[in-house]
Amino acid sequence: MMPFLYFPEDKTEYIPAVIALTIFIILAVIAMYLMVKKSKKDEQSFNKKYHQQLEKNQHTTDNT
């Protein structure tokens, strides 16, 4: 019967798992950075394209 959890006596067996985990964390951070950068670029593009409508909308909501 195989035990449910396996904790090796030789701790060097953890090295490949730590390396893989580190790589995935780095890739996740890079992906998040790229998404935030793209989102800010899209927001600026949207604000530039619809600047007049946004100001008009803001002006009408301020008067009510």
PDB file of N, CA, C and O in Angstrom:
ATOM      1  N   MET A   1       0.842  -1.189   0.000  1.00  0.00           N
ATOM      2  CA  MET A   1       0.000   0.000   0.000  1.00  0.00           C
ATOM      3  C   MET A   1       0.888   1.253   0.000  1.00  0.00           C
ATOM      4  O   MET A   1       1.839   1.365   0.773  1.00  0.00           O
ATOM      5  N   MET A   2       0.547   2.178  -0.883  1.00  0.00           N
ATOM      6  CA  MET A   2       1.332   3.404  -1.015  1.00  0.00           C
ATOM      7  C   MET A   2       0.805   4.475  -0.054  1.00  0.00           C
ATOM      8  O   MET A   2      -0.407   4.664   0.052  1.00  0.00           O
ATOM      9  N   PRO A   3       1.691   5.166   0.636  1.00  0.00           N
ATOM     10  CA  PRO A   3       1.215   6.212   1.557  1.00  0.00           C
ATOM     11  C   PRO A   3       0.575   7.362   0.784  1.00  0.00           C
ATOM     12  O   PRO A   3       0.916   7.625  -0.370  1.00  0.00           O
ATOM     13  N   PHE A   4      -0.359   8.039   1.448  1.00  0.00           N
ATOM     14  CA  PHE A   4      -1.092   9.141   0.810  1.00  0.00           C
ATOM     15  C   PHE A   4      -0.165  10.297   0.456  1.00  0.00           C
ATOM     16  O   PHE A   4      -0.220  10.816  -0.659  1.00  0.00           O
ATOM     17  N   LEU A   5       0.679  10.702   1.389  1.00  0.00           N
ATOM     18  CA  LEU A   5       1.642  11.773   1.140  1.00  0.00           C
ATOM     19  C   LEU A   5       3.050  11.196   1.155  1.00  0.00           C
ATOM     20  O   LEU A   5       3.377  10.340   1.976  1.00  0.00           O
ATOM     21  N   TYR A   6       3.874  11.678   0.236  1.00  0.00           N
ATOM     22  CA  TYR A   6       5.248  11.200   0.151  1.00  0.00           C
ATOM     23  C   TYR A   6       6.191  12.359   0.394  1.00  0.00           C
ATOM     24  O   TYR A   6       6.215  13.322  -0.372  1.00  0.00           O
ATOM     25  N   PHE A   7       6.962  12.267   1.455  1.00  0.00           N
ATOM     26  CA  PHE A   7       7.971  13.275   1.769  1.00  0.00           C
ATOM     27  C   PHE A   7       9.331  12.592   1.682  1.00  0.00           C
ATOM     28  O   PHE A   7       9.688  11.801   2.556  1.00  0.00           O
ATOM     29  N   PRO A   8      10.091  12.895   0.631  1.00  0.00           N
ATOM     30  CA  PRO A   8      11.359  12.190   0.442  1.00  0.00           C
ATOM     31  C   PRO A   8      12.395  12.548   1.510  1.00  0.00           C
ATOM     32  O   PRO A   8      12.441  13.670   2.014  1.00  0.00           O
ATOM     33  N   GLU A   9      13.217  11.561   1.833  1.00  0.00           N
ATOM     34  CA  GLU A   9      14.321  11.796   2.763  1.00  0.00           C
ATOM     35  C   GLU A   9      15.372  12.685   2.106  1.00  0.00           C
ATOM     36  O   GLU A   9      15.946  13.562   2.752  1.00  0.00           O
ATOM     37  N   ASP A  10      15.622  12.451   0.809  1.00  0.00           N
ATOM     38  CA  ASP A  10      16.609  13.237   0.065  1.00  0.00           C
ATOM     39  C   ASP A  10      15.932  14.518  -0.419  1.00  0.00           C
ATOM     40  O   ASP A  10      15.118  14.488  -1.342  1.00  0.00           O
ATOM     41  N   LYS A  11      16.269  15.618   0.197  1.00  0.00           N
ATOM     42  CA  LYS A  11      15.607  16.896  -0.107  1.00  0.00           C
ATOM     43  C   LYS A  11      15.957  17.445  -1.488  1.00  0.00           C
ATOM     44  O   LYS A  11      15.323  18.401  -1.934  1.00  0.00           O
ATOM     45  N   THR A  12      16.936  16.876  -2.172  1.00  0.00           N
ATOM     46  CA  THR A  12      17.266  17.339  -3.522  1.00  0.00           C
ATOM     47  C   THR A  12      16.165  16.990  -4.518  1.00  0.00           C
ATOM     48  O   THR A  12      16.142  17.527  -5.626  1.00  0.00           O
ATOM     49  N   GLU A  13      15.263  16.106  -4.140  1.00  0.00           N
ATOM     50  CA  GLU A  13      14.132  15.782  -5.020  1.00  0.00           C
ATOM     51  C   GLU A  13      13.143  16.939  -5.123  1.00  0.00           C
ATOM     52  O   GLU A  13      12.298  16.951  -6.018  1.00  0.00           O
ATOM     53  N   TYR A  14      13.237  17.899  -4.229  1.00  0.00           N
ATOM     54  CA  TYR A  14      12.373  19.081  -4.277  1.00  0.00           C
ATOM     55  C   TYR A  14      12.847  20.109  -5.301  1.00  0.00           C
ATOM     56  O   TYR A  14      12.068  20.965  -5.721  1.00  0.00           O
ATOM     57  N   ILE A  15      14.100  20.038  -5.704  1.00  0.00           N
ATOM     58  CA  ILE A  15      14.685  21.053  -6.590  1.00  0.00           C
ATOM     59  C   ILE A  15      13.921  21.206  -7.913  1.00  0.00           C
ATOM     60  O   ILE A  15      13.617  22.340  -8.283  1.00  0.00           O
ATOM     61  N   PRO A  16      13.591  20.127  -8.651  1.00  0.00           N
ATOM     62  CA  PRO A  16      12.832  20.321  -9.899  1.00  0.00           C
ATOM     63  C   PRO A  16      11.465  20.973  -9.683  1.00  0.00           C
ATOM     64  O   PRO A  16      11.021  21.768 -10.511  1.00  0.00           O
ATOM     65  N   ALA A  17      10.802  20.642  -8.582  1.00  0.00           N
ATOM     66  CA  ALA A  17       9.498  21.239  -8.297  1.00  0.00           C
ATOM     67  C   ALA A  17       9.639  22.733  -8.000  1.00  0.00           C
ATOM     68  O   ALA A  17       8.818  23.535  -8.445  1.00  0.00           O
ATOM     69  N   VAL A  18      10.666  23.102  -7.259  1.00  0.00           N
ATOM     70  CA  VAL A  18      10.892  24.514  -6.935  1.00  0.00           C
ATOM     71  C   VAL A  18      11.237  25.292  -8.200  1.00  0.00           C
ATOM     72  O   VAL A  18      10.777  26.419  -8.380  1.00  0.00           O
ATOM     73  N   ILE A  19      12.040  24.700  -9.071  1.00  0.00           N
ATOM     74  CA  ILE A  19      12.388  25.363 -10.333  1.00  0.00           C
ATOM     75  C   ILE A  19      11.146  25.573 -11.193  1.00  0.00           C
ATOM     76  O   ILE A  19      10.939  26.657 -11.738  1.00  0.00           O
ATOM     77  N   ALA A  20      10.317  24.529 -11.316  1.00  0.00           N
ATOM     78  CA  ALA A  20       9.090  24.651 -12.113  1.00  0.00           C
ATOM     79  C   ALA A  20       8.152  25.698 -11.514  1.00  0.00           C
ATOM     80  O   ALA A  20       7.563  26.498 -12.242  1.00  0.00           O
ATOM     81  N   LEU A  21       8.016  25.693 -10.199  1.00  0.00           N
ATOM     82  CA  LEU A  21       7.156  26.676  -9.534  1.00  0.00           C
ATOM     83  C   LEU A  21       7.663  28.094  -9.768  1.00  0.00           C
ATOM     84  O   LEU A  21       6.875  29.005 -10.022  1.00  0.00           O
ATOM     85  N   THR A  22       8.961  28.275  -9.682  1.00  0.00           N
ATOM     86  CA  THR A  22       9.557  29.597  -9.908  1.00  0.00           C
ATOM     87  C   THR A  22       9.312  30.080 -11.337  1.00  0.00           C
ATOM     88  O   THR A  22       8.984  31.245 -11.562  1.00  0.00           O
ATOM     89  N   ILE A  23       9.475  29.178 -12.289  1.00  0.00           N
ATOM     90  CA  ILE A  23       9.235  29.538 -13.688  1.00  0.00           C
ATOM     91  C   ILE A  23       7.784  29.957 -13.901  1.00  0.00           C
ATOM     92  O   ILE A  23       7.521  30.964 -14.559  1.00  0.00           O
ATOM     93  N   PHE A  24       6.836  29.191 -13.347  1.00  0.00           N
ATOM     94  CA  PHE A  24       5.418  29.531 -13.518  1.00  0.00           C
ATOM     95  C   PHE A  24       5.054  30.837 -12.822  1.00  0.00           C
ATOM     96  O   PHE A  24       4.234  31.600 -13.332  1.00  0.00           O
ATOM     97  N   ILE A  25       5.648  31.099 -11.675  1.00  0.00           N
ATOM     98  CA  ILE A  25       5.376  32.370 -10.989  1.00  0.00           C
ATOM     99  C   ILE A  25       5.906  33.540 -11.807  1.00  0.00           C
ATOM    100  O   ILE A  25       5.232  34.561 -11.943  1.00  0.00           O
ATOM    101  N   ILE A  26       7.106  33.395 -12.350  1.00  0.00           N
ATOM    102  CA  ILE A  26       7.681  34.459 -13.177  1.00  0.00           C
ATOM    103  C   ILE A  26       6.819  34.698 -14.416  1.00  0.00           C
ATOM    104  O   ILE A  26       6.568  35.845 -14.785  1.00  0.00           O
ATOM    105  N   LEU A  27       6.365  33.622 -15.058  1.00  0.00           N
ATOM    106  CA  LEU A  27       5.502  33.769 -16.239  1.00  0.00           C
ATOM    107  C   LEU A  27       4.162  34.417 -15.876  1.00  0.00           C
ATOM    108  O   LEU A  27       3.629  35.208 -16.654  1.00  0.00           O
ATOM    109  N   ALA A  28       3.620  34.091 -14.710  1.00  0.00           N
ATOM    110  CA  ALA A  28       2.359  34.700 -14.273  1.00  0.00           C
ATOM    111  C   ALA A  28       2.534  36.195 -14.020  1.00  0.00           C
ATOM    112  O   ALA A  28       1.657  36.990 -14.358  1.00  0.00           O
ATOM    113  N   VAL A  29       3.661  36.577 -13.428  1.00  0.00           N
ATOM    114  CA  VAL A  29       3.930  38.000 -13.175  1.00  0.00           C
ATOM    115  C   VAL A  29       4.086  38.750 -14.497  1.00  0.00           C
ATOM    116  O   VAL A  29       3.569  39.856 -14.649  1.00  0.00           O
ATOM    117  N   ILE A  30       4.792  38.153 -15.446  1.00  0.00           N
ATOM    118  CA  ILE A  30       4.967  38.781 -16.759  1.00  0.00           C
ATOM    119  C   ILE A  30       3.621  38.933 -17.465  1.00  0.00           C
ATOM    120  O   ILE A  30       3.339  39.980 -18.048  1.00  0.00           O
ATOM    121  N   ALA A  31       2.791  37.889 -17.414  1.00  0.00           N
ATOM    122  CA  ALA A  31       1.470  37.958 -18.052  1.00  0.00           C
ATOM    123  C   ALA A  31       0.612  39.044 -17.412  1.00  0.00           C
ATOM    124  O   ALA A  31      -0.081  39.782 -18.113  1.00  0.00           O
ATOM    125  N   MET A  32       0.653  39.146 -16.092  1.00  0.00           N
ATOM    126  CA  MET A  32      -0.128  40.172 -15.399  1.00  0.00           C
ATOM    127  C   MET A  32       0.370  41.569 -15.769  1.00  0.00           C
ATOM    128  O   MET A  32      -0.433  42.478 -15.982  1.00  0.00           O
ATOM    129  N   TYR A  33       1.683  41.741 -15.845  1.00  0.00           N
ATOM    130  CA  TYR A  33       2.257  43.031 -16.234  1.00  0.00           C
ATOM    131  C   TYR A  33       1.804  43.420 -17.636  1.00  0.00           C
ATOM    132  O   TYR A  33       1.425  44.567 -17.873  1.00  0.00           O
ATOM    133  N   LEU A  34       1.842  42.469 -18.562  1.00  0.00           N
ATOM    134  CA  LEU A  34       1.430  42.767 -19.937  1.00  0.00           C
ATOM    135  C   LEU A  34      -0.063  43.101 -20.012  1.00  0.00           C
ATOM    136  O   LEU A  34      -0.460  43.977 -20.781  1.00  0.00           O
ATOM    137  N   MET A  35      -0.889  42.413 -19.223  1.00  0.00           N
ATOM    138  CA  MET A  35      -2.328  42.713 -19.220  1.00  0.00           C
ATOM    139  C   MET A  35      -2.606  44.111 -18.678  1.00  0.00           C
ATOM    140  O   MET A  35      -3.438  44.836 -19.224  1.00  0.00           O
ATOM    141  N   VAL A  36      -1.913  44.489 -17.609  1.00  0.00           N
ATOM    142  CA  VAL A  36      -2.111  45.828 -17.037  1.00  0.00           C
ATOM    143  C   VAL A  36      -1.644  46.894 -18.018  1.00  0.00           C
ATOM    144  O   VAL A  36      -2.303  47.920 -18.190  1.00  0.00           O
ATOM    145  N   LYS A  37      -0.510  46.650 -18.658  1.00  0.00           N
ATOM    146  CA  LYS A  37       0.016  47.604 -19.642  1.00  0.00           C
ATOM    147  C   LYS A  37      -0.959  47.773 -20.806  1.00  0.00           C
ATOM    148  O   LYS A  37      -1.220  48.898 -21.233  1.00  0.00           O
ATOM    149  N   LYS A  38      -1.500  46.667 -21.324  1.00  0.00           N
ATOM    150  CA  LYS A  38      -2.469  46.721 -22.432  1.00  0.00           C
ATOM    151  C   LYS A  38      -3.750  47.416 -21.987  1.00  0.00           C
ATOM    152  O   LYS A  38      -4.329  48.193 -22.747  1.00  0.00           O
ATOM    153  N   SER A  39      -4.191  47.147 -20.781  1.00  0.00           N
ATOM    154  CA  SER A  39      -5.405  47.769 -20.263  1.00  0.00           C
ATOM    155  C   SER A  39      -5.254  49.286 -20.171  1.00  0.00           C
ATOM    156  O   SER A  39      -6.167  50.026 -20.539  1.00  0.00           O
ATOM    157  N   LYS A  40      -4.106  49.748 -19.681  1.00  0.00           N
ATOM    158  CA  LYS A  40      -3.876  51.194 -19.599  1.00  0.00           C
ATOM    159  C   LYS A  40      -3.830  51.820 -20.982  1.00  0.00           C
ATOM    160  O   LYS A  40      -4.334  52.924 -21.188  1.00  0.00           O
ATOM    161  N   LYS A  41      -3.225  51.115 -21.928  1.00  0.00           N
ATOM    162  CA  LYS A  41      -3.161  51.616 -23.302  1.00  0.00           C
ATOM    163  C   LYS A  41      -4.569  51.703 -23.901  1.00  0.00           C
ATOM    164  O   LYS A  41      -4.900  52.684 -24.567  1.00  0.00           O
ATOM    165  N   ASP A  42      -5.389  50.686 -23.669  1.00  0.00           N
ATOM    166  CA  ASP A  42      -6.768  50.693 -24.161  1.00  0.00           C
ATOM    167  C   ASP A  42      -7.584  51.808 -23.515  1.00  0.00           C
ATOM    168  O   ASP A  42      -8.407  52.439 -24.177  1.00  0.00           O
ATOM    169  N   GLU A  43      -7.357  52.053 -22.218  1.00  0.00           N
ATOM    170  CA  GLU A  43      -8.081  53.117 -21.531  1.00  0.00           C
ATOM    171  C   GLU A  43      -7.721  54.485 -22.117  1.00  0.00           C
ATOM    172  O   GLU A  43      -8.598  55.321 -22.334  1.00  0.00           O
ATOM    173  N   GLN A  44      -6.447  54.707 -22.369  1.00  0.00           N
ATOM    174  CA  GLN A  44      -6.033  55.976 -22.967  1.00  0.00           C
ATOM    175  C   GLN A  44      -6.613  56.141 -24.364  1.00  0.00           C
ATOM    176  O   GLN A  44      -7.043  57.231 -24.741  1.00  0.00           O
ATOM    177  N   SER A  45      -6.623  55.061 -25.122  1.00  0.00           N
ATOM    178  CA  SER A  45      -7.192  55.107 -26.468  1.00  0.00           C
ATOM    179  C   SER A  45      -8.684  55.423 -26.413  1.00  0.00           C
ATOM    180  O   SER A  45      -9.182  56.222 -27.205  1.00  0.00           O
ATOM    181  N   PHE A  46      -9.391  54.798 -25.482  1.00  0.00           N
ATOM    182  CA  PHE A  46     -10.825  55.039 -25.320  1.00  0.00           C
ATOM    183  C   PHE A  46     -11.080  56.484 -24.919  1.00  0.00           C
ATOM    184  O   PHE A  46     -11.950  57.149 -25.483  1.00  0.00           O
ATOM    185  N   ASN A  47     -10.317  56.968 -23.941  1.00  0.00           N
ATOM    186  CA  ASN A  47     -10.513  58.352 -23.486  1.00  0.00           C
ATOM    187  C   ASN A  47     -10.207  59.348 -24.593  1.00  0.00           C
ATOM    188  O   ASN A  47     -10.883  60.370 -24.712  1.00  0.00           O
ATOM    189  N   LYS A  48      -9.206  59.066 -25.395  1.00  0.00           N
ATOM    190  CA  LYS A  48      -8.862  59.961 -26.506  1.00  0.00           C
ATOM    191  C   LYS A  48      -9.967  59.960 -27.561  1.00  0.00           C
ATOM    192  O   LYS A  48     -10.319  61.007 -28.104  1.00  0.00           O
ATOM    193  N   LYS A  49     -10.510  58.779 -27.845  1.00  0.00           N
ATOM    194  CA  LYS A  49     -11.526  58.655 -28.889  1.00  0.00           C
ATOM    195  C   LYS A  49     -12.858  59.277 -28.470  1.00  0.00           C
ATOM    196  O   LYS A  49     -13.538  59.899 -29.286  1.00  0.00           O
ATOM    197  N   TYR A  50     -13.231  59.111 -27.197  1.00  0.00           N
ATOM    198  CA  TYR A  50     -14.547  59.564 -26.736  1.00  0.00           C
ATOM    199  C   TYR A  50     -14.451  60.715 -25.739  1.00  0.00           C
ATOM    200  O   TYR A  50     -15.317  60.861 -24.877  1.00  0.00           O
ATOM    201  N   HIS A  51     -13.412  61.525 -25.848  1.00  0.00           N
ATOM    202  CA  HIS A  51     -13.188  62.620 -24.915  1.00  0.00           C
ATOM    203  C   HIS A  51     -14.358  63.599 -24.878  1.00  0.00           C
ATOM    204  O   HIS A  51     -14.807  63.998 -23.804  1.00  0.00           O
ATOM    205  N   GLN A  52     -14.848  63.984 -26.053  1.00  0.00           N
ATOM    206  CA  GLN A  52     -15.933  64.971 -26.101  1.00  0.00           C
ATOM    207  C   GLN A  52     -17.216  64.418 -25.477  1.00  0.00           C
ATOM    208  O   GLN A  52     -17.886  65.117 -24.717  1.00  0.00           O
ATOM    209  N   GLN A  53     -17.557  63.174 -25.791  1.00  0.00           N
ATOM    210  CA  GLN A  53     -18.765  62.588 -25.211  1.00  0.00           C
ATOM    211  C   GLN A  53     -18.645  62.443 -23.697  1.00  0.00           C
ATOM    212  O   GLN A  53     -19.617  62.656 -22.973  1.00  0.00           O
ATOM    213  N   LEU A  54     -17.449  62.081 -23.216  1.00  0.00           N
ATOM    214  CA  LEU A  54     -17.251  61.937 -21.776  1.00  0.00           C
ATOM    215  C   LEU A  54     -17.400  63.273 -21.063  1.00  0.00           C
ATOM    216  O   LEU A  54     -18.016  63.338 -19.999  1.00  0.00           O
ATOM    217  N   GLU A  55     -16.842  64.345 -21.637  1.00  0.00           N
ATOM    218  CA  GLU A  55     -16.972  65.667 -21.024  1.00  0.00           C
ATOM    219  C   GLU A  55     -18.428  66.138 -21.044  1.00  0.00           C
ATOM    220  O   GLU A  55     -18.914  66.716 -20.072  1.00  0.00           O
ATOM    221  N   LYS A  56     -19.121  65.884 -22.163  1.00  0.00           N
ATOM    222  CA  LYS A  56     -20.526  66.274 -22.269  1.00  0.00           C
ATOM    223  C   LYS A  56     -21.354  65.534 -21.233  1.00  0.00           C
ATOM    224  O   LYS A  56     -22.209  66.128 -20.576  1.00  0.00           O
ATOM    225  N   ASN A  57     -21.106  64.251 -21.087  1.00  0.00           N
ATOM    226  CA  ASN A  57     -21.813  63.442 -20.101  1.00  0.00           C
ATOM    227  C   ASN A  57     -21.528  63.930 -18.688  1.00  0.00           C
ATOM    228  O   ASN A  57     -22.442  64.029 -17.870  1.00  0.00           O
ATOM    229  N   GLN A  58     -20.289  64.230 -18.399  1.00  0.00           N
ATOM    230  CA  GLN A  58     -19.905  64.717 -17.078  1.00  0.00           C
ATOM    231  C   GLN A  58     -20.579  66.058 -16.786  1.00  0.00           C
ATOM    232  O   GLN A  58     -21.025  66.302 -15.665  1.00  0.00           O
ATOM    233  N   HIS A  59     -20.648  66.907 -17.780  1.00  0.00           N
ATOM    234  CA  HIS A  59     -21.265  68.216 -17.609  1.00  0.00           C
ATOM    235  C   HIS A  59     -22.761  68.084 -17.316  1.00  0.00           C
ATOM    236  O   HIS A  59     -23.286  68.784 -16.450  1.00  0.00           O
ATOM    237  N   THR A  60     -23.453  67.182 -18.038  1.00  0.00           N
ATOM    238  CA  THR A  60     -24.883  67.008 -17.811  1.00  0.00           C
ATOM    239  C   THR A  60     -25.176  66.376 -16.469  1.00  0.00           C
ATOM    240  O   THR A  60     -26.188  66.703 -15.849  1.00  0.00           O
ATOM    241  N   THR A  61     -24.336  65.494 -16.007  1.00  0.00           N
ATOM    242  CA  THR A  61     -24.567  64.866 -14.690  1.00  0.00           C
ATOM    243  C   THR A  61     -24.260  65.847 -13.560  1.00  0.00           C
ATOM    244  O   THR A  61     -24.848  65.739 -12.484  1.00  0.00           O
ATOM    245  N   ASP A  62     -23.362  66.792 -13.774  1.00  0.00           N
ATOM    246  CA  ASP A  62     -23.052  67.788 -12.754  1.00  0.00           C
ATOM    247  C   ASP A  62     -24.219  68.757 -12.568  1.00  0.00           C
ATOM    248  O   ASP A  62     -24.439  69.242 -11.458  1.00  0.00           O
ATOM    249  N   ASN A  63     -24.966  69.047 -13.626  1.00  0.00           N
ATOM    250  CA  ASN A  63     -26.059  70.003 -13.558  1.00  0.00           C
ATOM    251  C   ASN A  63     -27.303  69.430 -12.924  1.00  0.00           C
ATOM    252  O   ASN A  63     -28.184  70.200 -12.540  1.00  0.00           O
ATOM    253  N   THR A  64     -27.423  68.157 -12.796  1.00  0.00           N
ATOM    254  CA  THR A  64     -28.645  67.576 -12.240  1.00  0.00           C
ATOM    255  C   THR A  64     -28.563  67.372 -10.756  1.00  0.00           C
ATOM    256  O   THR A  64     -29.517  66.890 -10.146  1.00  0.00           O
TER     257      THR A  64
END
